[in-house]
Amino acid sequence: MSVTFIDADVIIRLLTGDDPRKQADCQALFERIQRGDEIVELQHSVVVDTVFVLRSPRLYRLPKAEIAEMLTTLISIRAIRIHDRQSVLDALALYGSHARLDFTDALIIALSRQHHDAIVYSYDMDYDRFEGVIRREP
């Protein structure tokens, strides 16, 4: 059986409605996914790309909390397969509730918390503010 992947542009069309015809097509797809008629794979990179585009001041300028809420709803659909779903959901919660935190850092924090005693090599001292994260400089 083949694997079906979903790209950021499909999610963006669904969430923004910037192209009503495409949004209707995407809505129909997500309704099939919601019913379990289709199963799709969602990569972390697609989530990162989607967050970046939706937040971009040159594009949609959506508030972080709104982005986190919308994507949490989508990622919670069981027929959307994503590696380490709980870490991605945790990252979205962190991202939506911390003004200075970008999504990539939120994902690293959430993943490192899932793997107790994980080390994050970074010069970014903002990691030090998060319990359960061990940051080291190279």
Sequence and secondary structure as in RCSB ss.txt:
>XXXX:A:sequence
MSVTFIDADVIIRLLTGDDPRKQADCQALFERIQRGDEIVELQHSVVVDTVFVLRSPRLYRLPKAEIAEMLTTLI
SIRAIRIHDRQSVLDALALYGSHARLDFTDALIIALSRQHHDAIVYSYDMDYDRFEGVIRREP
>XXXX:A:secstr
    B  HHHHHHHHH SSHHHHHHHHHHHHHHHHTS  EE  HHHHHHHHHHHH TTTT   HHHHHHHHHHHH
T TTEE TTHHHHHHHHHHHHH TT  HHHHHHHHHHHHSTT EEE S GGGGGSTT EEE  
